[in-house]
Each structure stands twice: as C-alpha cells, then as structure tokens.
Amino acid sequence: MMVVLVKYVLVILMTLILRVLYDSIWGYFLTPRRIKKLMERQGITGPNPRLLTGNIIDISKMLSHSISHDCSSIHHNIVPRLLPHYVSWSKQYGKRFIVWNGTEPRLCLTETGMIKELLTKHNPVTGKSWLQQQGAKGFIGRGLLMANGEAWHHQRHLAAPAFTRDRLKGYAKYMVECTRMMAEKLRKEVKERGGDDKEVEIGDEMRRLTADIISRTEFGSSYDKGKELFNLLTVLQRLCAQATRHLCFPGSRFLPSKYNREIKSLKTEVERLLMEIIESRRDSVEIGRSSSYGDDLLGLLLNQMGDKKNNLNVQMIMDECKTFFFTGHETTSLLLTWTLMLLAHNPTWQDKVRHEVRQVCGKDDVPSVEQLSSLTSLNKVINESLRLYPPATLLPRMAFEDIKLGDLTIPKGLSLWIPVLAIHHSKELWGDDANEFNPERFTTRSFASTRHFMPFAAGPRNCIGQSFAMMESKIILAMLVSKFSFTISENYRHAPIVVLTIKPKYGVQLILKPLDS
C-alpha cells in the first residue's frame, strides 16, 4: 500500500515538473522565437536580446547613466533622461522596433492612428501581460488595474457606481475639508517660525493630503488611521518597481528568495490591516450599530458581495482597495507636486490662476463642484503639467490573439509598448516648443485624447478615476493658490526619476508665503 502511494505521489510530482518545463520552454523560447520571425518578415527588428534577460541589462545601464547626474537647470526635456533606450533605439531602428523585457518581446508604438485603433477597436483582445501581472501580484494583486477580459469588465462594472457624478459631488466636501486643514497647518508653521514664509517639501504634503482624502472616500477613515497601510504600500511599490530585475517563470514567486520573502511579508501585513477594517464594518452591521456597510468604496463593494451573482470575495475586495488606494493618491499627489513646481517656476501663470480663482469663487476662494468648469486657466495648467510629467512613462498592452493593426499583423503574445512620455514631448505632434511650459497650447490647439494626449490612458480601458483625480486636483490647487504664493527654493534640485511613476528624486522644495501675512 505504501509503495503504491509513493508511486502515485511521484507520478504527480513528475507531471507537475513536466508541465512547468513545457510552459517554460513554450513561453520563454518557442513563442518569442515565433514572434521574432513574424515581425522580421514585416521589416521590424530591434536590439539583439540576451538569453533570458533580453534587453533589460542594456536598458538598466543606459538609465543608470542618464539619471546619474541631476539636471543642470529646471527644464522639461526629460525624455533622454527617463527613456534613453527609446531615444537611442528609435534613432537606430526607426519608429517601429522590438525591445525585449526579459523573454517578452515588446513592439514600440508611437504612430497616433495605430494607437487609437489599438486602444479602442482592439481593446477586447488586448490587456496586461502575464509578466506585468506577476510583477504587481504582491502589490495590488488582480484588482481592476491588472485584470483582463471578462474579469476586467466585471470589476469595472462593480467599481463604476463609486465614480458617478452624484458620488463625486459627495467626495468634494472631504477634499475641501482636508485641504483646509493642511493649509491651516502650514499657516501656523509659518507663524511659529516668526517669519512670513517657509520652505516646504511640497511632495510630502501632497502625499499626506491625497492619502487622507482617499482614506476618507475609500475607507471612511482619516489619514492617521490609514498611515500604517499607506507606509506599507509605499514600500511595496518600491519593491515591485524592481520586478523587471527578477526573472519570472512559472512558480518563481514561490522560491524562498530575499525579494520574494520581503514581498510576501509586506503583502501579509497590508492584507491584515485591510481585514481589520473589513471585519470592523461587518461587526457594525451584525450587532446592529449600522444598517449598511457604508457609502464609501469599501462599503459599496461589501454591499455588492452580499449579492451572489456578483461573484465577489474578500480577496477581490482587498485587491480593489489596494488598487484604488495606490492609484487614488499616488498619481494625484504627483500631479499636484509637479503642477505646484511649474506654477512656482512660472509666476505669471501663478498670478493668472490666482486671479481667476478669486473672480470665479469670490472671497471664500473655495470652489464648488459647479464652479470647477469655469476655472479654464487652471484646467490648462493641469493639462500642461500632465503632458510634461504624465504619471506613467509608458502604456503597455499585450495581444491575446492575432490582430491587424494598420499595415501590421500583430501576433498573439506580442506586447505593444506606447511611450506616453515621448509622445507627450514630440515636436512633430506638439510643435517646436514641445519641451516648454505653455498651457495656452490647450486653448489654441485641438488634441485627440486617444492619440497624443493620454495621461489617463484612452479608450474603454481609460482610468476609471480620472474625473475624481481632476476634481480633486482643481479643488486643492484653487484653494492653495488663493492662500499662498509659491517660489522655488534654492535647495530644489531638478531630477525626475521613474519608480513606476515619474517622481522628483529629492522632492520639491518650495517657499510658501501666506497671502494675508
């Protein structure tokens, strides 16, 4: 009996090993080789890939060199700094070339007509690759950002009610309240110094502010309560940004490497904190303290979990919470940070926006949701900030079946790499002043949001929270610019870097002066 059992176990183990070997050979050798040949027949080549690592080492070397020095002045020609491989290889191979992310081939796509076709017509048969999902698994799991196909449609449908116009109006009060508290804190700090101005690392302030707002709108809790969660997710983000340095193959995440152990430990702690919040909501309903799970995002998802047809479980809810917590504060805080830096560096536009806010909003200087559309100068400044410093440098998609894209046949398994930053800075698309701060371009020049301006992606899979982010940014900037003047501190060093998103390497130091002092 024992011998039979051992044989049975050995057969299962051998089957699993053979399956892993088959998947690895197919995914890491046969499929990439097939794709490479198909693209070469269409005249598309690129830098020669190394075994297993592809072009990762070459990209890492170029990037390390380009960011090894800070910018000599505040300028916005940052494509050579952040995408040096794109600049080098597009000169060598043209607009279309293949770059290898390990064993995953990626086609660089910059032709705006093809980008529109990809993001709209072919949206149902494209999405996030297995490597992307593996890289983000320990961070945001399989939330909306990483879902594909029917799972993406289902999750988008479940989350959509949290971003209706009426709900957004309800969120505005939290944005105003949190911004007012932060502005008052900064004003007190200036007075305590005994002067009439103060140097502030505005990036830290914006991170705290947007984390406070998303905590209240997502969890109904203040930033102090969500501080531990915020810090853990920040560390997880840094680790997951290194995912391309670690080879992924079937089962690799189960290896006891230091990287995997750190990811697992942090992920466990994040989910423990989320479970505490979820269980607290459940307990309140069960003991009759509350009749519902709440009207924030978490409450909305918990209410929907009660409906079996939604096929929603606790793990999915935690993944969605992590996704929206990250995207809801990270991208907006960076948008605010870069915009305040640009306004501090361009006092004429700062004065113009301040004058507009006072004209539209009156003495209170607090815009209502209805007044936001009248802040046209502020809207231009925000769009120009998103153009120069978009949250993400690239937008990746993978083809899940063979598709016809323009004059190209895109084989199943090929990833398409849209270098958003390069497109936003293209002189061919934006003119000779593409690397200059000029918000007026959004008045005099029409632009297609699905072609060459895509800070929130485009097509059906665009950012579900973009209306939330734009409303939040307008409210915060309108209130701050009416209460303070901003100038660049002599301690500021301009050095954008990429850690999943475009960040200032040393923060952004501004001199704040209360306008009533």
Helices and strands as residue ranges (DSSP letters): H 2-25, I 26-30, H 31-41, H 56-66, H 79-82, H 84-93, E 98-101, E 104-108, H 112-120, G 123-125, E 126-127, H 130-137, G 144-146, H 149-159, G 160-163, H 165-193, E 198-201, H 202-218, H 223-240, G 243-245, G 252-254, H 258-286, H 297-305, G 308-310, H 314-345, H 347-361, G 362-364, G 369-374, H 376-388, E 395-399, E 403-405, E 408-410, E 415-418, H 420-424, H 427-430, H 441-444, G 459-461, H 466-483, E 484-488, E 496-498, E 502-504, E 509-514
